[in-house]
Amino acid sequence: MESEKWEICSSDGDLCTEDLKDEEDAFYPLSGSISKLQFRKASSRACWNSEVGMAEVVERKGQIWTTTGVLRGGKLYCSIEETLFLAEIGALVLVDENGTGLSLEGIYGKLAEEKNGCCWEHYEVYKHLKSLGYIVGRRGVPWTLKSVGTDALTEDRFITDRLGKLDLNGLEPAFDVYLPNGKFKKSSPGDPSYVLCLTRESPPSRKDVEVLERQSGHIPVKFCHVENGRVSFFSFSKVDLPVLP
């Protein structure tokens, strides 16, 4: 099995804002610093729900919700990575369950707790792909229950118990990634372009890669690694070696 270089890119550089929809009113820093505030003419509002480990959107602004958040029981919820990304670009104002506004530092604290199915490495990858215009959702978590043939509201932690359930020696299937698509619908999203897995420390073994490929079915599997703020992507392909005489 031969490694095939797919793409190497960094999340600590400039954001590719031209590929983002409905972000014309946002201010992006010239550096990758996450400490600078972003500004928009209108921001959505959400309230953090500690029971499900997500933010419930109570006021929507703009078209960003076409490809962000999941629908459950008529309500729209954002994962911690979606919440932080939107807060960083000034598209979302978040309050806690007492109605007190949460700063970026407060949201970073929730991410640092790693209680809500996401860690900093996951967020770096999510942020990088979203900044390039890709549509990104947690692996195996439907955008709406209508897309899986049910309207019932799940009672468990319908998001956080899914991420990382296939933990193969630290190899985590993290995200379903779709190419930029102006006609994307949560009710009928179709298959993702690929499943993205995060690697830890060493590259994946051939056995682990084969297990992940079987689990994903016909959907391609790609890999990424985060180190010192840099997000690197790669994939594998099979080659037939020539038979020597």
Phi, psi and omega per residue, in radians:
M1 nan 2.233 -3.043
E2 -1.941 2.377 3.130
S3 -1.295 2.366 3.130
E4 -2.045 2.054 -3.117
K5 -1.170 2.132 -3.122
W6 -1.719 -1.003 -3.137
E7 -2.868 2.453 3.012
I8 -2.177 2.159 -3.084
C9 -2.611 2.944 -3.030
S10 -2.169 2.489 3.087
S11 -1.646 0.060 -3.122
D12 -1.779 0.214 3.107
G13 -1.839 -2.818 -3.111
D14 -1.179 2.568 3.076
L15 -1.423 2.496 -3.131
C16 -1.530 1.399 -2.979
T17 -1.258 -0.330 -3.084
E18 -1.211 -0.327 -3.129
D19 -1.600 -0.087 3.141
L20 -1.531 2.446 3.105
K21 -1.576 2.553 3.027
D22 1.002 0.564 3.125
E23 -2.021 0.342 -3.064
E24 -1.186 -0.344 -3.138
D25 -1.665 0.041 -3.085
A26 -1.555 2.575 3.021
F27 -1.794 2.170 3.132
Y28 -1.913 2.427 3.094
P29 -1.221 2.642 3.105
L30 -1.276 -0.399 3.046
S31 -1.794 3.112 3.134
G32 -1.518 0.198 -3.084
S33 -1.079 2.289 3.138
I34 -1.645 0.080 -3.090
S35 -1.566 -0.222 -3.116
K36 -1.458 2.484 -3.129
L37 -1.364 2.643 3.083
Q38 -1.931 2.692 -3.069
F39 -2.290 2.421 3.076
R40 -2.410 2.751 3.101
K41 -1.232 -0.559 -3.131
A42 -2.525 2.352 -3.130
S43 -2.150 2.560 3.006
S44 -1.306 2.898 -3.138
R45 -2.230 2.515 3.138
A46 -2.552 2.724 3.123
C47 -2.084 2.263 -3.105
W48 -1.243 2.293 3.115
N49 -1.964 1.805 -3.053
S50 -1.216 -0.391 -3.120
E51 -1.145 -0.717 3.140
V52 -1.789 -0.080 3.120
G53 1.188 0.610 -3.139
M54 -2.509 3.005 3.076
A55 -1.814 2.261 3.073
E56 -1.573 2.123 -3.094
V57 -1.369 2.146 -3.110
V58 -1.880 -0.264 3.107
E59 -2.595 2.090 -3.077
R60 -1.787 2.399 3.063
K61 -2.318 2.357 3.049
G62 1.426 -3.087 -3.072
Q63 -1.682 0.058 -3.071
I64 -1.091 -0.426 -3.055
W65 -1.341 -0.125 3.055
T66 -1.089 -0.576 -3.087
T67 -2.185 0.320 -3.111
T68 -2.335 2.411 3.081
G69 1.508 2.774 3.107
V70 -2.067 2.603 -3.121
L71 -1.762 2.234 3.092
R72 -2.471 2.131 3.096
G73 1.003 0.633 3.139
G74 1.387 0.053 3.139
K75 -1.986 2.655 -3.138
L76 -1.858 2.211 -3.122
Y77 -2.102 2.546 3.079
C78 -1.999 2.366 3.013
S79 -1.227 2.964 -3.113
I80 -1.105 -0.650 3.136
E81 -1.206 -0.663 3.081
E82 -1.154 -0.748 -3.131
T83 -1.056 -0.832 -3.104
L84 -1.163 -0.744 -3.140
F85 -1.053 -0.808 -3.133
L86 -1.176 -0.609 3.091
A87 -1.167 -0.674 3.140
E88 -1.124 -0.638 -3.136
I89 -1.587 0.106 3.069
G90 1.365 0.309 -3.103
A91 -1.645 -0.103 -3.067
L92 -2.534 2.345 2.994
V93 -1.869 2.185 -3.071
L94 -1.948 2.380 3.053
V95 -2.133 2.761 3.086
D96 -1.489 -3.048 -3.056
E97 -1.235 -0.181 3.047
N98 -1.708 0.040 3.133
G99 1.493 0.150 3.122
T100 -1.508 2.311 -3.126
G101 -1.102 2.447 3.110
L102 -1.846 2.264 3.095
S103 -1.380 2.995 3.053
L104 -1.018 -0.693 3.134
E105 -1.052 -0.662 3.111
G106 -1.147 -0.662 3.117
I107 -1.238 -0.664 3.063
Y108 -1.032 -0.643 3.127
G109 -1.103 -0.677 3.106
K110 -1.164 -0.652 3.089
L111 -1.157 -0.712 -3.106
A112 -1.124 -0.443 3.128
E113 -1.176 -0.425 -3.139
E114 0.954 0.630 3.114
K115 -1.690 -0.204 -2.943
N116 -2.009 0.577 3.046
G117 1.324 0.339 -3.090
C118 -2.628 2.496 3.033
C119 -2.139 3.127 -3.075
W120 -1.087 -0.669 3.135
E121 -1.099 -0.723 3.082
H122 -1.051 -0.740 -3.106
Y123 -1.154 -0.693 3.112
E124 -0.999 -0.750 3.141
V125 -1.172 -0.823 3.135
Y126 -1.012 -0.831 -3.115
K127 -1.060 -0.749 -3.110
H128 -1.105 -0.810 -3.111
L129 -1.174 -0.737 3.115
K130 -1.104 -0.636 3.134
S131 -1.164 -0.396 3.089
L132 -1.580 -0.029 3.087
G133 1.688 0.035 3.128
Y134 -1.256 2.721 3.037
I135 -1.703 2.160 -2.983
V136 -2.248 2.261 3.072
G137 -2.352 2.739 3.108
R138 -1.128 2.473 -3.087
R139 -1.042 2.195 3.041
G140 1.380 0.033 -3.135
V141 -1.779 1.959 -3.098
P142 -1.152 2.544 3.125
W143 -1.133 -0.656 3.082
T144 -2.569 2.575 -3.112
L145 -1.219 -0.263 3.046
K146 -1.124 -0.537 -3.118
S147 -1.240 -0.241 3.099
V148 -2.015 0.256 2.991
G149 1.449 0.423 3.092
T150 -2.573 2.605 3.081
D151 -1.885 0.048 -3.066
A152 -1.260 2.445 3.093
L153 -1.488 2.124 -3.133
T154 -1.206 2.568 -3.074
E155 -1.630 -0.401 -3.079
D156 -1.490 -3.080 3.068
R157 -1.289 1.543 -2.911
F158 -1.222 -0.113 3.116
I159 -1.907 -1.013 -2.904
T160 -1.205 -0.375 -3.131
D161 -1.411 -0.047 -3.105
R162 -1.633 -0.652 -3.002
L163 -1.206 2.243 3.060
G164 1.365 0.264 -3.113
K165 -1.254 -0.354 3.000
L166 -1.746 1.363 -3.077
D167 -1.656 1.647 -3.106
L168 -1.741 1.620 3.138
N169 0.931 0.722 3.124
G170 1.511 0.018 3.127
L171 -1.567 1.979 -2.967
E172 -1.966 2.039 2.952
P173 -1.182 1.966 -2.956
A174 -1.855 -0.892 -2.958
F175 -2.320 2.585 2.850
D176 -1.635 2.221 -3.050
V177 -2.060 2.246 3.099
Y178 -1.995 2.530 3.048
L179 -1.161 2.710 3.079
P180 -0.916 2.291 -3.046
N181 -2.658 1.919 -3.124
G182 -1.189 -0.243 -3.130
K183 -1.816 0.243 -3.110
F184 -1.089 2.372 3.100
K185 -2.265 2.300 3.126
K186 -1.140 -0.548 -3.116
S187 -1.250 -0.397 3.111
S188 -2.557 1.217 -3.043
P189 -1.295 -0.364 -3.040
G190 1.306 -3.100 3.132
D191 -1.318 2.514 3.056
P192 -1.154 2.788 3.103
S193 -1.192 -0.576 3.053
Y194 -2.876 2.797 3.007
V195 -1.680 2.300 -3.107
L196 -1.878 2.226 -3.137
C197 -2.006 2.454 3.084
L198 -1.656 2.338 3.096
T199 -1.729 2.700 3.121
R200 -2.122 2.107 3.049
E201 1.102 -1.505 -3.043
S202 -1.605 2.739 3.081
P203 -1.105 2.755 -3.136
P204 -1.205 2.610 3.077
S205 -1.379 2.847 3.113
R206 -1.053 -0.700 -3.136
K207 -1.080 -0.781 3.140
D208 -1.115 -0.715 3.128
V209 -1.084 -0.748 -3.136
E210 -1.141 -0.673 3.089
V211 -1.091 -0.791 3.141
L212 -1.114 -0.688 3.129
E213 -1.139 -0.664 3.084
R214 -1.169 -0.697 3.138
Q215 -1.128 -0.627 -3.072
S216 -1.444 -0.176 -3.139
G217 1.208 -2.210 -3.098
H218 -1.526 -0.035 -3.118
I219 -1.462 2.220 -3.134
P220 -1.051 2.628 3.109
V221 -1.983 2.264 3.042
K222 -2.164 2.861 -3.016
F223 -2.243 2.691 3.060
C224 -2.517 2.723 -3.127
H225 -2.411 2.356 -3.139
V226 -1.957 2.213 3.111
E227 -2.586 2.166 3.140
N228 0.937 0.689 3.089
G229 1.436 -0.033 3.141
R230 -1.753 2.332 -3.122
V231 -1.879 2.016 -3.139
S232 -1.954 2.413 -3.113
F233 -2.020 2.530 3.074
F234 -2.738 2.875 3.110
S235 -2.527 2.985 -3.132
F236 -2.159 2.609 3.045
S237 -2.436 2.642 3.134
K238 -1.519 2.461 3.095
V239 -2.266 2.586 3.065
D240 -1.689 2.072 3.134
L241 -1.363 2.460 3.125
P242 -1.148 2.546 3.098
V243 -1.473 2.126 -3.106
L244 -1.333 2.519 -3.133
P245 -1.190 nan nan
